[in-house]
Amino acid sequence: VQLQASGGGSVQAGDSLRLSCAASGRTFSMDTVGWFRQTPGKEREFVAAVRFSDRSTFYAASVKGRFTISRDNAKNTVYLQMNTLKPEDTARYYCASRYNRIINTAITKISMYDHWGQGTLVTVSS
């Protein structure tokens, strides 16, 4: 599967953006799809994930209540709706997938995901 992340941009604090992760080559079915982000000099960190098998969603504490992950089966796309953006949300955002269910305790682990998109840059200014 190939993943294409898009939707990044430059916004003001308090604004919203919606990121898209479109898959090609295979249809999402039993996948787990996650969003991660990274800033220069820092490790990539977990943001959110959705598990197709049971529709469970997971969020990092820093984004819970502001970000929402969702899926559109017809478009084979996973979205990350980001509201009330803060300057500390500035990062390159990557989507990733694994063609299996990932257990709750491993959902944040980068090593659990097999396929990665190229990333899309989000810049939030104060």
N, C-alpha and C positions, 0 to 999 in steps of 0.2 A: 504494500500500500504506500502511496505517496501522499504526503500531507502538505497543504498550502495554507499558511497563515496569512491573514490580511486584516485590514481595518485599523491599523495603528495610525498615529498622527500626533500633532502638537495641539494641546488644549490648555485651558486655564483650570486652576484648582476649582473644584466644584462641578466641573463639566462631566459629561458622560461620553463613553465610546463603546462600540460593540466590535469585538474581535471575532473573526470567523476562522474556522479550521475546516477546510474542504478536503475530503479524501477522494482519491482516484485509484483505480487499479483493483479495488475490492470494496464491497459494501460493509459498512460498520454493522455488526450483528451482535456478537458476544463480547465486543471490545470494552476496554476501559480506556477512556480518553482524558488526558490531563492537560492543564495549562501550567507552565512554569515561567519564571522570569529571571533575568540576570542583568546586573549592572557591571560595568568594567571593574575588575579587581575583586569581585565578589563571586561566591558560588551561586550556581543556579538554584533557585528555590521554588518549592511547590506553591501553587496559587489555588487551583481548584481541579476537581476531577468528577467525571460522571461514569458510572458503571452501567453499561447497557443491560446486563443480565437481570438486574433488579431495580434499575433506574435510581439507584442511590447516588447522592451527590455529596461532595466533600469540599471543605474550604479551609484555607489557612486562616488563622485567627485574625491576621491583619486585614483581611478583605471580607470576612464574614459580615453579612448585613449590607454590604455595598456592591459586591459582585455576585452575579448569578450565571451559572453554567447551564446550558440547555442544548438540546439536540433537535435536528430536523431530519427525520429519517428519509423523507422524500428527496432532500437535497444532499444527503450523505454528509452533513455538515454539523459541527459542534460550535456553539457560540459562547462567548464570554462577554456578558453585559457588565460594563464597569460604570458604576454611578459614584457620584461624590468623589471624584478623583482627587488625590493628594499629590504633592510634589514627590513624596516618597514612593509613589507608584511608578515613577519614571523608570523604565527598564525596556529591554528587548524581551518580548513575550514569545514563547515557543509552545506549540501544541505537540503532543506526543500520544502514541497509542500502543496498546498491546492487545493482541487477539486472544484474550482470555480474561477471565475475572481476576482482579487483583484483590486480595483480602484487605480488610480495613487497615490493619496495622502496617501494611506495606504500600499503601496508596500514595504516599508522599515520596517514595523512593525513586530517584531518577533511574536507577539500574533496572527497575521493573518494566520500563517502557522500551519497546523495540524499535519504534519508528518515530522520527522527529521531523517536524517542519523546519523551515529556514529562519523563522522568527519575524516578528513585526515590531517596529519601534514605537513606543509610547512615551511621549514627553509631556510632563505636566508642570506648568509654571505657576508660581505663586502670584 
